[in-house]
């Protein structure tokens, strides 16, 4: 069985995929990308379009990689 954890933090996004082996979880894939969300707020407190685009691009890259991983497992 595969398990996944996603951390969308203010500085970076992380994804870790692991498989269950007995009573342990063994990391199969780990990804971290710096996005710096916290540095991209406008005066009203909303994320700027540039930061939104950077975050969505990072998620899209990870989605593609996860789909490739799914096809090979």
Secondary structure, DSSP 8 states (H G I E B T S, - for coil): -EEEEEEE-SSEEEEEEEEEETTEEEEEEEEEEE--GGG-B-TTS-B-HHHHHHHHHHHHHHHHHHHHHHHH-
